[in-house]
Amino acid sequence: MEKITANEAPVPLLGEDWFDPLEAGVRQHIRSFIEAMLESELEAVLNRRAL
């Protein structure tokens, strides 16, 4: 036997087609949190300039 086949099996969940719904949910939650934080900071800055 000249060829080692132990490492030739495809790794599951890796590649272009990989999608993890849990990771997608966490990313969306973090994205929403950052967006809300930036919007509140922007609103605070704009309210200070109006006074």
C-alpha positions as MATLAB code, in Angstrom:
seq = 'MEKITANEAPVPLLGEDWFDPLEAGVRQHIRSFIEAMLESELEAVLNRRAL';
ca = [
       0.000    0.000    0.000;
       1.583    3.231   -1.163;
      -1.253    5.687   -0.635;
      -2.446    6.873    2.786;
      -6.201    7.401    2.717;
      -6.816    8.274    6.371;
      -6.779   12.038    5.752;
      -8.573   12.056    2.407;
     -12.129   12.021    3.743;
     -13.867   15.372    3.284;
     -14.190   17.421    6.434;
     -17.873   17.986    7.231;
     -19.214   21.529    7.579;
     -16.282   23.211    5.853;
     -16.215   24.938    2.497;
     -18.344   27.331    0.512;
     -21.603   25.478    1.167;
     -21.187   25.497    4.935;
     -23.933   27.247    6.926;
     -24.399   27.219   10.681;
     -27.777   28.635   11.725;
     -26.570   29.176   15.298;
     -23.598   31.235   14.131;
     -25.823   33.189   11.746;
     -28.206   33.985   14.604;
     -25.392   35.151   16.865;
     -23.926   37.291   14.092;
     -27.315   38.893   13.411;
     -27.860   39.567   17.125;
     -24.441   41.217   17.463;
     -24.985   43.203   14.255;
     -28.329   44.475   15.571;
     -26.766   45.413   18.911;
     -23.962   47.383   17.255;
     -26.419   49.093   14.914;
     -28.648   50.153   17.825;
     -25.639   51.415   19.775;
     -24.404   53.494   16.830;
     -27.870   54.907   16.182;
     -28.251   55.979   19.813;
     -24.812   57.611   19.811;
     -25.602   59.413   16.562;
     -28.925   60.605   17.923;
     -27.219   61.887   21.087;
     -24.633   63.809   19.060;
     -27.266   65.313   16.780;
     -29.385   66.369   19.773;
     -26.390   68.113   21.351;
     -25.794   70.143   18.205;
     -29.449   71.188   18.061;
     -29.307   72.740   21.538;
];
